Amino acid sequence: MGATLAEKILATHTTDGKATAGEIVEANVDFVMVHEVLGSRIMPILDEMGVDKVWDPKRILVVNDHWAPAPNIQSAEIHQRNRDFVRKHGITHFCDVNCGICHQVMADWGLARPGELIVGCDSHTCSYGAFNAFSTGLAATDTAIILATGSNWFRVPESRRFEISGELPDFVMSKDLILRIVTDLGSDGATYESLEFHGPTIDSMTVPSRMTMCNMSVEAGAKTAIMTLNESATSWLNAKSAMSTWTPMEPDRDAGYVETHRYDLDSDPLGPIVSAPNSPANGKAVEEVEGIEIDQAFIGSCTNGRLEDIEIAARILKGKNVAQGVRLILTPASMETYLSAVRAGFIETLITSGAVVTNPTCGACVGGHLGILGPDEVAISSTNRNFRGRMGHPESLVYLASPATVAASALKGVITDPRSVA
């Protein structure tokens, strides 16, 4: 039996060149991403280990992004510790509070490349599968070990294949597709598995749409999510990557999968999906929740804060006003995204419509700042999680949706099918 993408990529990082699903292997890591967890949890572990020198300062990205700029003293202290760490160890890649969300920065700076093994201290590190990388989030101790040694043990995941064909209709986005898939699988339906996305639909997707798909795969319990390279990802890498060469990976034709899932969007058209509280796997057709009143609409995060997300919101809201009593908050995923949206006129359009635009940060998504919900408030959000209390008060309610659905809902003041306002 042949090898899956996960097996192939991990095998190129082991000493014996072997990695079979179910095995535990020692693998050398290509790149590590750390954010505020570095200053809050990882540094004390490194101190306890007696680590005076990191494994490779050129293969580490440090980002201050979750609480940026610092909204409280505790966050400010963590940011200070991160800055001190960067200076002490001569870290090449550092993104302070003026850069953006870690996963978008990795993409913007061309630090996620095909065939690489990338680890981050954040569960949505799986986003880089959009670039044909095996990327996964690890906890503080494992990340500390990699920072010190450049390697760690991994259990090689079994793989689940998705064959997706057909076109996404107007105002239906990759976010709707991944919400449908996560709902079909269930929140633990792919625990510690690698999700491989294939087919004409995936091959035609933009980098932002691909990142959204891979980003939310963890909400079904996946260890990683991986795509083969397409034209969009190749062009992105050629424009942004500091490395001009890489080795793209393809699964073997006879690779073994737990299961193969097929979605034909032409014979079974997909409409907007909204995940109701309190699980991303609680997806419903927009018609089932349409009309629910909202207090806040949020567009942003590492899932849907990219330029195409801002563009579709601006298209829906151009020349119109956000409903009275609704707060529309836009948080671009990075400063590069923010500037592109400014140059394109999208930011002016959204501000004129009544939106509040913040600096790039994880802020509202994690209930940190710049959009925290109060008791009994209802939000519709383009983020990745709607667990109880995720975005603020434990008695608030969060519905997950695409940026198109969020914008349409902000316009009407109730959850709205974006196709009805186009």
FIKOL-47536 format. One record per atom (N, C-alpha, C): y, x negated, z. Coordinates in steps of 0.1 Angstrom, whole numbers, padded with zeros to 4 digits, always signed. Example, Ala and Ser with C-alpha at 12.3 -4.5 7.8 and 13.67 -1.06 7.14 Angstrom:
2
-0057-0132+0078-0045-0123+0078-0033-0132+0078-0022-0128+0071-0011-0137+0071+0000-0129+0079
***
This chain:
422
-0012-0009+0000+0000+0000+0000+0012-0009+0000+0022-0005-0008+0035-0013-0009+0044-0011+0003+0055-0017+0002+0065-0018+0013+0077-0009+0011+0081-0002+0021+0093+0006+0021+0106-0003+0022+0118+0003+0021+0130-0005+0022+0131-0012+0036+0127-0005+0046+0128-0010+0060+0119-0022+0061+0106-0020+0056+0097-0031+0057+0101-0043+0049+0106-0041+0037+0110-0052+0029+0122-0060+0035+0132-0053+0040+0143-0060+0045+0139-0067+0058+0132-0061+0067+0128-0068+0079+0119-0080+0076+0110-0079+0066+0101-0090+0063+0109-0102+0059+0120-0100+0052+0128-0112+0048+0135-0119+0059+0134-0113+0071+0141-0118+0083+0131-0123+0094+0118-0123+0091+0108-0128+0100+0104-0142+0096+0098-0149+0105+0094-0163+0102+0082-0163+0093+0073-0153+0093+0062-0153+0084+0063-0144+0072+0075-0138+0071+0078-0130+0059+0070-0117+0059+0066-0112+0071+0058-0100+0071+0064-0090+0081+0063-0077+0077+0068-0066+0086+0061-0053+0081+0052-0048+0089+0045-0036+0086+0048-0025+0096+0050-0013+0092+0054-0002+0101+0045-0001+0113+0051+0000+0124+0043+0000+0137+0042-0013+0144+0044-0024+0137+0043-0038+0142+0056-0041+0150+0055-0050+0159+0067-0056+0166+0069-0070+0160+0081-0072+0155+0084-0085+0149+0096-0091+0155+0097-0104+0155+0109-0112+0158+0117-0114+0145+0129-0110+0145+0137-0110+0133+0150-0117+0135+0155-0125+0126+0168-0131+0126+0178-0121+0120+0189-0120+0127+0200-0110+0124+0210-0117+0115+0216-0110+0106+0226-0115+0097+0240-0114+0103+0242-0102+0110+0256-0099+0114+0255-0090+0126+0265-0092+0135+0266-0083+0147+0280-0078+0148+0281-0065+0152+0294-0058+0154+0294-0053+0168+0305-0056+0175+0307-0051+0189+0321-0046+0191+0322-0035+0199+0335-0030+0202+0338-0030+0217+0343-0020+0223+0347-0021+0237+0335-0023+0247+0323-0020+0242+0311-0023+0250+0310-0038+0253+0315-0046+0245+0315-0060+0247+0322-0063+0261+0334-0059+0262+0342-0061+0274+0337-0054+0286+0331-0042+0284+0327-0034+0296+0313-0037+0301+0303-0040+0291+0289-0042+0296+0283-0055+0291+0286-0059+0279+0279-0071+0273+0283-0084+0279+0296-0086+0281+0301-0098+0287+0295-0101+0301+0294-0091+0310+0287-0094+0323+0272-0099+0321+0265-0093+0310+0252-0098+0308+0251-0112+0303+0260-0115+0294+0261-0129+0289+0264-0139+0300+0273-0135+0309+0276-0143+0321+0264-0145+0330+0256-0135+0332+0244-0135+0340+0234-0144+0333+0233-0144+0320+0224-0153+0312+0229-0167+0312+0241-0170+0316+0246-0183+0315+0250-0188+0301+0254-0178+0293+0257-0182+0279+0271-0187+0278+0273-0199+0273+0287-0204+0272+0291-0205+0257+0282-0203+0248+0285-0204+0234+0277-0194+0226+0284-0186+0218+0277-0176+0210+0269-0182+0199+0260-0175+0193+0251-0180+0183+0258-0184+0170+0267-0176+0165+0275-0179+0153+0288-0171+0152+0299-0178+0155+0312-0170+0156+0316-0165+0142+0310-0169+0131+0313-0164+0118+0306-0151+0115+0296-0148+0123+0287-0136+0120+0289-0125+0130+0301-0125+0136+0304-0115+0146+0317-0108+0143+0317-0095+0144+0330-0087+0143+0332-0081+0157+0344-0083+0162+0348-0077+0175+0359-0067+0171+0358-0055+0176+0368-0044+0173+0372-0037+0185+0385-0035+0187+0390-0026+0197+0393-0013+0191+0384-0003+0191+0386+0009+0183+0385+0022+0191+0377+0023+0201+0374+0036+0207+0386+0042+0215+0393+0033+0222+0404+0038+0230+0416+0029+0225+0422+0032+0213+0431+0023+0207+0443+0030+0202+0456+0026+0205+0459+0016+0216+0454+0022+0229+0453+0013+0239+0447+0017+0252+0455+0028+0258+0448+0039+0262+0455+0051+0268+0455+0050+0283+0448+0040+0289+0448+0039+0303+0445+0024+0307+0447+0021+0320+0445+0008+0325+0431+0002+0322+0421+0010+0325+0408+0005+0323+0405+0001+0308+0410+0008+0299+0408+0005+0285+0416-0008+0282+0428-0009+0287+0437-0021+0285+0430-0033+0290+0423-0032+0301+0416-0044+0307+0404-0048+0298+0397-0038+0293+0386-0041+0284+0391-0048+0271+0402-0043+0266+0408-0049+0254+0412-0064+0257+0417-0066+0268+0421-0079+0272+0409-0089+0272+0398-0084+0278+0386-0092+0279+0380-0095+0265+0381-0085+0256+0376-0087+0243+0385-0098+0236+0398-0097+0238+0407-0107+0231+0404-0121+0237+0402-0122+0250+0398-0135+0256+0385-0140+0251+0375-0132+0249+0362-0136+0243+0364-0141+0229+0372-0134+0221+0374-0139+0207+0381-0153+0207+0391-0155+0216+0397-0168+0216+0387-0179+0221+0380-0176+0232+0371-0185+0238+0360-0190+0228+0355-0181+0221+0343-0184+0212+0347-0186+0197+0360-0185+0194+0364-0188+0181+0359-0178+0171+0358-0165+0175+0353-0155+0166+0361-0153+0153+0355-0154+0142+0362-0154+0129+0368-0140+0126+0360-0129+0129+0364-0116+0125+0367-0108+0137+0380-0105+0139+0385-0098+0150+0395-0087+0145+0392-0075+0150+0400-0063+0146+0406-0057+0159+0419-0059+0161+0425-0054+0173+0429-0039+0171+0437-0033+0179+0440-0019+0178+0447-0015+0166+0451-0024+0157+0458-0021+0145+0449-0021+0132+0436-0020+0134+0427-0021+0122+0420-0008+0119+0413-0003+0128+0405+0009+0126+0392+0010+0132+0384+0020+0128+0371+0022+0134+0361+0012+0129+0353+0007+0138+0344-0004+0135+0336-0003+0122+0330+0009+0120+0321+0010+0108+0329+0010+0095+0341+0015+0096+0349+0015+0084+0355+0001+0081+0358-0006+0092+0363-0020+0091+0352-0029+0085+0339-0027+0089+0328-0034+0083+0328-0032+0068+0330-0020+0064+0330-0017+0049+0342-0022+0042+0354-0020+0048+0366-0025+0042+0367-0040+0041+0361-0047+0050+0361-0062+0050+0349-0068+0042+0340-0059+0037+0329-0064+0029+0319-0072+0037+0317-0068+0050+0308-0075+0059+0294-0069+0060+0292-0058+0053+0279-0052+0052+0274-0053+0038+0262-0061+0037+0258-0064+0023+0243-0061+0022+0239-0059+0009+0225-0055+0006+0215-0065+0012+0204-0060+0016+0193-0067+0021+0195-0074+0034+0206-0071+0041+0209-0078+0054+0204-0070+0065+0202-0076+0077+0198-0070+0089+0211-0071+0098+0216-0059+0101+0229-0058+0108+0227-0050+0121+0232-0055+0132+0231-0048+0145+0245-0046+0150+0247-0034+0157+0259-0031+0163+0257-0024+0177+0266-0025+0185+0265-0019+0199+0270-0005+0198+0266+0002+0187+0271+0016+0185+0260+0023+0177+0257+0035+0181+0246+0043+0175+0248+0046+0160+0260+0046+0156+0263+0049+0142+0264+0037+0133+0259+0026+0138+0258+0014+0129+0249+0016+0117+0241+0026+0117+0232+0029+0106+0241+0033+0093+0254+0034+0095+0262+0037+0083+0261+0027+0072+0258+0015+0075+0258+0004+0065+0246+0005+0055+0237+0014+0058+0226+0017+0048+0231+0021+0035+0244+0026+0035+0250+0029+0022+0251+0017+0013+0251+0005+0019+0252-0007+0011+0238-0014+0010+0227-0007+0012+0214-0012+0010+0210-0022+0021+0216-0020+0033+0213-0029+0045+0205-0021+0055+0196-0029+0062+0190-0023+0074+0200-0025+0086+0206-0015+0090+0216-0015+0101+0212-0006+0112+0214-0010+0124+0210-0001+0135+0218-0004+0148+0219+0005+0156+0226+0003+0169+0216-0001+0180+0220-0010+0188+0212-0014+0200+0221-0014+0212+0214-0013+0224+0221-0012+0237+0227-0026+0240+0233-0026+0252+0241-0038+0256+0232-0050+0257+0221-0049+0264+0213-0061+0267+0207-0067+0254+0202-0059+0245+0197-0064+0232+0208-0070+0224+0220-0064+0224+0231-0070+0217+0235-0083+0223+0235-0084+0236+0238-0097+0242+0229-0108+0239+0216-0104+0238+0206-0114+0234+0208-0119+0220+0212-0110+0211+0215-0114+0197+0228-0123+0196+0238-0119+0204+0250-0127+0204+0247-0142+0209+0237-0143+0218+0233-0156+0223+0224-0164+0214+0215-0157+0207+0204-0164+0200+0203-0161+0185+0209-0150+0180+0209-0146+0166+0196-0139+0162+0187-0136+0172+0175-0129+0168+0171-0119+0180+0162-0111+0177+0156-0101+0187+0143-0095+0181+0136-0088+0190+0124-0081+0185+0128-0068+0180+0120-0063+0170+0122-0050+0164+0108-0044+0162+0107-0031+0165+0095-0024+0160+0098-0019+0146+0089-0023+0137+0092-0019+0123+0090-0004+0122+0100+0003+0118+0099+0018+0117+0091+0023+0106+0085+0034+0108+0079+0042+0097+0090+0048+0089+0088+0051+0077+0099+0056+0068+0096+0070+0063+0107+0077+0061+0106+0091+0056+0115+0091+0043+0110+0096+0032+0117+0095+0019+0123+0109+0016+0136+0108+0011+0143+0120+0006+0146+0119-0009+0141+0128-0017+0144+0128-0031+0154+0140-0034+0166+0136-0037+0177+0147-0039+0182+0147-0053+0182+0158-0059+0186+0160-0073+0196+0171-0074+0204+0172-0085+0213+0183-0086+0227+0179-0082+0237+0187-0085+0251+0185-0082+0255+0192-0070+0264+0186-0062+0271+0193-0051+0282+0202-0057+0282+0215-0054+0293+0223-0060+0306+0219-0054+0317+0224-0061+0330+0222-0056+0332+0226-0042+0339+0218-0034+0342+0220-0020+0329+0220-0011+0318+0215-0017+0306+0212-0008+0305+0197-0009+0303+0191+0003+0304+0176+0004+0291+0170+0009+0290+0157+0009+0278+0151+0014+0276+0154+0029+0287+0157+0036+0285+0161+0050+0277+0174+0051+0279+0183+0042+0271+0196+0042+0257+0193+0040+0254+0183+0031+0240+0180+0028+0233+0173+0040+0240+0164+0047+0233+0157+0058+0232+0167+0070+0242+0176+0071+0240+0186+0082+0228+0195+0079+0226+0198+0067+0214+0206+0063+0201+0198+0066+0201+0185+0062+0189+0177+0064+0186+0175+0079+0197+0172+0087+0195+0171+0102+0190+0183+0108+0195+0195+0103+0190+0208+0108+0175+0210+0105+0172+0207+0092+0158+0208+0088+0148+0199+0096+0153+0187+0099+0144+0178+0106+0144+0181+0121+0155+0186+0127+0156+0187+0141+0162+0175+0147+0167+0176+0159+0174+0164+0166+0165+0153+0169+0152+0155+0170+0142+0145+0172+0132+0144+0161+0135+0149+0150+0125+0150+0139+0122+0137+0132+0131+0127+0134+0129+0114+0127+0130+0103+0137+0126+0105+0149+0127+0095+0160+0122+0082+0156+0130+0072+0157+0127+0057+0154+0121+0056+0140+0125+0064+0131+0121+0063+0117+0132+0057+0108+0129+0052+0097+0139+0049+0087+0139+0060+0076+0151+0065+0074+0153+0075+0064+0158+0069+0051+0150+0070+0040+0154+0065+0027+0159+0077+0018+0171+0075+0013+0177+0085+0004+0177+0080-0010+0170+0089-0019+0169+0085-0033+0173+0097-0042+0173+0095-0055+0175+0106-0064+0188+0105-0071+0190+0113-0081+0202+0113-0089+0215+0117-0081+0213+0126-0071+0225+0130-0063+0230+0118-0055+0221+0111-0049+0225+0099-0041+0230+0088-0050+0224+0086-0062+0229+0076-0071+0243+0078-0076+0247+0091-0077+0260+0094-0082+0271+0095-0071+0267+0093-0059+0277+0095-0047+0286+0083-0046+0298+0086-0042+0308+0075-0038+0303+0068-0026+0309+0056-0023+0306+0049-0011+0309+0058+0002+0321+0064+0002+0324+0073+0014+0313+0083+0016+0309+0090+0006+0299+0100+0007+0285+0095+0012+0282+0083+0007+0270+0076+0011+0270+0072+0025+0281+0067+0030+0283+0063+0044+0281+0075+0053+0287+0087+0049+0285+0099+0057+0271+0102+0059+0263+0102+0048+0249+0105+0049+0241+0096+0059+0243+0083+0057+0236+0073+0065+0241+0074+0080+0254+0076+0082+0260+0077+0095+0254+0087+0104+0251+0099+0098+0246+0110+0106+0231+0111+0107+0224+0102+0101+0210+0102+0102+0205+0100+0116+0213+0093+0124+0209+0090+0138+0208+0103+0146+0215+0114+0141+0215+0127+0148+0202+0134+0146+0193+0128+0138+0179+0133+0137+0170+0124+0144+0175+0114+0151+0168+0104+0159+0164+0091+0151+0169+0090+0139+0165+0079+0130+0170+0065+0136+0162+0055+0134+0165+0042+0137+0175+0036+0127+0173+0039+0115+0182+0034+0104+0181+0044+0092+0190+0043+0083+0190+0050+0070+0194+0041+0059+0187+0041+0048+0189+0031+0038+0189+0037+0024+0198+0033+0016+0199+0037+0002+0197+0024-0007+0192+0026-0019+0193+0015-0029+0208+0015-0034+0211+0003-0040+0225+0002-0045+0227+0011-0057+0239+0017-0058+0243+0024-0070+0256+0018-0075+0261+0023-0086+0273+0017-0092+0285+0017-0083+0287+0028-0075+0298+0028-0066+0298+0017-0055+0286+0016-0049+0284+0006-0039+0286-0008-0045+0280-0010-0057+0281-0024-0063+0296-0027-0066+0303-0018-0071+0318-0020-0074+0325-0023-0061+0322-0016-0050+0328-0018-0037+0326-0032-0032+0313-0036-0033+0310-0049-0028+0316-0060-0036+0317-0058-0050+0323-0068-0058+0338-0070-0055+0344-0059-0051+0358-0059-0048+0362-0064-0034+0353-0062-0025+0356-0065-0011+0348-0076-0004+0336-0078-0008+0328-0088-0001+0332-0102-0002+0333-0109+0009+0336-0123+0009+0325-0132+0002+0313-0126+0002+0302-0133-0004+0299-0127-0018+0299-0135-0028+0298-0130-0042+0283-0128-0046+0274-0132-0038+0260-0130-0041+0252-0123-0030+0243-0115-0034+0234-0108-0024+0221-0104-0031+0211-0100-0023+0198-0096-0029+0196-0082-0026+0198-0073-0036+0195-0059-0034+0180-0056-0032+0176-0046-0025+0163-0043-0022+0159-0030-0028+0146-0029-0033+0140-0017-0038+0127-0015-0031+0123-0002-0028+0110+0000-0022+0099-0002-0033+0087-0006-0029+0076-0006-0039+0073+0008-0043+0068+0009-0056+0064+0022-0061+0053+0029-0053+0045+0021-0047+0034+0026-0039+0036+0025-0024+0049+0025-0020+0053+0024-0006+0048+0036+0001+0044+0034+0014+0039+0045+0022+0049+0052+0031+0050+0065+0030+0060+0073+0037+0053+0083+0047+0060+0086+0058+0055+0096+0067+0054+0109+0059+0065+0112+0051+0066+0124+0044+0077+0122+0033+0076+0129+0022+0086+0129+0012+0092+0143+0011+0105+0144+0013+0113+0157+0013+0120+0158-0001+0120+0169-0007+0127+0171-0020+0137+0182-0019+0149+0179-0023+0160+0189-0024+0165+0190-0038+0165+0201-0044+0170+0203-0058+0182+0212-0056+0194+0207-0057+0206+0214-0055+0210+0223-0067+0203+0221-0078+0205+0230-0089+0198+0243-0088+0185+0242-0084+0177+0254-0083+0179+0261-0069+0183+0253-0059+0186+0259-0046+0200+0254-0042+0211+0259-0047+0224+0254-0045+0228+0254-0030+0235+0243-0026+0239+0241-0012+0253+0246-0011+0255+0254+0000+0269+0258+0004+0274+0251+0016+0286+0253+0020+0291+0247+0032+0282+0250+0045+0280+0240+0052+0272+0241+0065+0280+0238+0077+0279+0246+0087+0286+0243+0100+0275+0242+0111+0276+0232+0119+0267+0230+0130+0274+0236+0142+0268+0246+0148+0273+0253+0159+0270+0246+0172+0277+0248+0183+0274+0241+0196+0260+0244+0200+0254+0234+0207+0259+0221+0211+0250+0210+0205+0247+0211+0192+0238+0201+0185+0242+0200+0170+0242+0188+0165+0244+0186+0151+0232+0193+0143+0221+0195+0149+0209+0201+0143+0209+0216+0143+0220+0221+0148+0222+0236+0148+0230+0241+0136+0226+0236+0125+0234+0240+0113+0232+0254+0108+0243+0260+0103+0242+0274+0098+0251+0275+0085+0247+0283+0076+0255+0286+0065+0269+0291+0070+0279+0287+0063+0293+0290+0068+0295+0305+0070+0288+0313+0062+0289+0328+0063+0285+0333+0077+0276+0325+0083+0270+0330+0096+0280+0328+0108+0290+0319+0106+0300+0316+0117+0314+0319+0112+0316+0323+0100+0329+0326+0095+0336+0336+0103+0349+0334+0106+0357+0343+0114+0359+0339+0128+0351+0329+0133+0353+0325+0147+0366+0318+0149+0374+0322+0158+0388+0317+0160+0387+0303+0166+0396+0294+0161+0397+0280+0166+0410+0277+0172+0410+0267+0181+0422+0262+0186+0426+0248+0180+0416+0241+0176+0419+0227+0170+0410+0225+0158+0415+0218+0149+0408+0213+0137+0410+0198+0136+0399+0191+0135+0400+0176+0135+0393+0170+0123+0400+0162+0116+0395+0154+0104+0396+0139+0107+0385+0132+0108+0385+0118+0111+0372+0113+0115+0371+0102+0122+0359+0095+0127+0353+0087+0117+0342+0079+0122+0335+0071+0113+0326+0079+0103+0325+0092+0105+0318+0100+0096+0326+0106+0085+0338+0110+0087+0346+0117+0077+0361+0114+0078+0365+0102+0079+0379+0098+0080+0384+0090+0068+0376+0090+0058+0379+0082+0046+0388+0089+0036+0392+0081+0026+0402+0086+0016+0398+0099+0010+0386+0101+0005+0382+0113-0002+0382+0125+0008+0380+0122+0021+0381+0133+0031+0395+0138+0033+0404+0128+0033+0418+0131+0035+0424+0138+0022+0419+0134+0010+0423+0139-0002+0420+0154-0004+0407+0158+0000+0403+0172-0002+0411+0181+0008+0414+0175+0020+0422+0183+0030+0436+0185+0024+0441+0175+0018+0455+0176+0013+0455+0186+0001+0444+0186-0007+0443+0195-0018+0443+0210-0013+0436+0212-0003+0435+0226+0002+0448+0230+0009+0455+0221+0016+0466+0225+0023+0480+0223+0016+0479+0217+0004+0492+0215-0003+0500+0227-0005+0513+0227+0000+0522+0238-0002+0519+0250+0008+0510+0248+0017+0507+0258+0027+0509+0253+0041+0507+0262+0051+0509+0259+0065+0497+0261+0073+0495+0252+0083+0484+0254+0092+0487+0267+0100+0476+0274+0103+0478+0287+0110+0485+0285+0124+0493+0294+0127+0500+0294+0140+0490+0293+0152+0492+0285+0161+0483+0284+0173+0472+0274+0171+0471+0268+0159+0460+0258+0156+0466+0244+0155+0459+0235+0162+0463+0221+0161+0454+0214+0150+0460+0209+0139+0453+0201+0130+0456+0187+0132+0446+0179+0136+0447+0165+0138+0440+0157+0128+0447+0147+0122+0441+0138+0112+0441+0124+0117+0429+0118+0118+0428+0104+0122+0421+0096+0111+0429+0088+0103+0422+0080+0092+0413+0070+0099+0402+0067+0091+0392+0058+0097+0396+0043+0098+0406+0039+0090+0411+0025+0091+0425+0025+0086+0432+0014+0089+0446+0012+0084+0446+0011+0069+0435+0005+0063+0434+0004+0048+0434+0018+0043+0426+0027+0049+0425+0041+0044+0438+0048+0046+0445+0046+0058+0457+0052+0061+0468+0048+0050+0469+0036+0047+0479+0031+0037+0476+0037+0024+0463+0038+0020+0460+0044+0007+0464+0058+0006+0462+0065+0018+0465+0079+0018+0480+0081+0018+0488+0072+0024+0502+0073+0023+0507+0071+0009+0501+0061+0002+0506+0058-0011+0502+0069-0021+0491+0076-0018+0487+0087-0027+0495+0100-0024+0503+0100-0013+0511+0112-0009+0503+0122-0001+0491+0119+0003+0483+0128+0011+0488+0130+0025+0493+0120+0031+0498+0120+0044+0511+0129+0045+0520+0128+0036+0532+0136+0036+0528+0151+0034+0518+0154+0025+0513+0167+0023+0508+0173+0036+0500+0166+0043+0494+0171+0055+0504+0173+0066+0513+0163+0068+0523+0164+0078+0532+0176+0075+0536+0178+0063+0544+0189+0059+0537+0203+0062+0524+0203+0061+0516+0215+0063+0515+0218+0078+0518+0208+0086+0518+0210+0101+0508+0202+0108+0501+0192+0101+0492+0183+0108+0498+0173+0116+0491+0168+0126+0495+0156+0134+0486+0145+0129+0492+0134+0125+0485+0122+0120+0486+0111+0131+0474+0106+0134+0473+0096+0144+0470+0082+0138+0471+0072+0146+0466+0059+0142+0451+0059+0141+0445+0050+0133+0430+0049+0132+0424+0046+0146+0414+0054+0150+0408+0052+0163+0396+0061+0164+0387+0058+0173+0376+0068+0176+0381+0080+0185+0392+0077+0192+0399+0087+0200+0393+0100+0203+0397+0110+0195+0393+0124+0198+0378+0126+0197+0371+0119+0188+0357+0121+0185+0349+0119+0198+0353+0109+0206+0345+0106+0218+0352+0112+0231+0362+0121+0229+0369+0127+0240+0377+0116+0248+0382+0106+0240+0390+0096+0247+0404+0098+0248+0411+0102+0237+0425+0105+0237+0428+0110+0223+0441+0114+0221+0446+0119+0208+0439+0131+0203+0436+0141+0212+0430+0153+0207+0419+0158+0216+0420+0156+0229+0410+0161+0239+0411+0176+0240+0400+0182+0241+0399+0197+0242+0400+0201+0257+0407+0213+0259+0407+0219+0273+0396+0229+0275+0396+0235+0287+0385+0245+0289+0386+0257+0280+0374+0261+0275+0373+0273+0267+0379+0271+0253+0384+0259+0249+0390+0258+0236+0378+0256+0226+0381+0260+0214+0372+0259+0203+0377+0250+0192+0369+0240+0188+0373+0231+0177+0363+0231+0166+0369+0229+0154+0360+0226+0142+0364+0212+0138+0353+0204+0136+0356+0189+0135+0347+0183+0125+0352+0173+0118+0344+0166+0108+0337+0154+0115+0336+0153+0128+0329+0142+0135+0314+0144+0134+0307+0136+0142+0292+0136+0141+0285+0142+0152+0291+0145+0163+0284+0151+0174+0292+0162+0181+0285+0172+0185+0292+0184+0192+0284+0187+0205+0279+0176+0211+0273+0178+0224+0283+0184+0234+0278+0190+0244+0286+0196+0255+0295+0186+0261+0308+0188+0260+0318+0179+0266+0321+0167+0257+0316+0166+0246+0317+0154+0237+0332+0152+0234+0340+0162+0231+0354+0160+0227+0364+0164+0238+0359+0166+0250+0368+0170+0261+0361+0178+0271+0367+0189+0275+0362+0197+0287+0348+0202+0284+0339+0201+0294+0325+0206+0292+0324+0221+0288+0335+0228+0291+0334+0243+0287+0341+0245+0273+0344+0234+0266+0349+0236+0252+0338+0237+0243+0340+0242+0231+0330+0243+0220+0334+0236+0208+0325+0229+0202+0328+0221+0190+0318+0225+0179+0324+0229+0167+0316+0232+0155+0318+0220+0145+0307+0215+0140+0308+0204+0130+0308+0209+0116+0316+0203+0108+0317+0207+0094+0323+0196+0085+0323+0199+0072+0329+0189+0063+0345+0190+0064+0352+0179+0059+0366+0180+0059+0372+0192+0051+0365+0196+0041+0369+0207+0033+0369+0220+0042+0358+0222+0049+0357+0234+0058+0367+0233+0069+0369+0221+0075+0379+0219+0086+0393+0223+0081+0396+0218+0069+0410+0221+0064+0412+0236+0061+0402+0242+0055+0403+0256+0052+0404+0264+0065+0397+0260+0075+0397+0267+0088+0410+0265+0095+0416+0254+0094+0430+0251+0099+0440+0260+0093+0438+0262+0080+0447+0271+0072+0447+0285+0077+0435+0290+0079+0433+0304+0083+0432+0307+0098+0430+0297+0106+0429+0299+0120+0416+0303+0125+0407+0305+0116+0393+0309+0119+0384+0300+0110+0371+0299+0114+0362+0292+0106+0361+0298+0092+0363+0291+0082+0365+0296+0068+0358+0288+0058+0352+0295+0048+0345+0289+0037+0356+0283+0028+0356+0270+0026+0367+0264+0018+0367+0269+0003+0356+0274-0002+0356+0279-0015+0365+0292-0016+0367+0298-0005+0375+0311-0006+0390+0309-0006+0394+0296-0003+0409+0293-0003+0413+0284-0014+0403+0280-0022+0406+0270-0032+0415+0276-0043
***
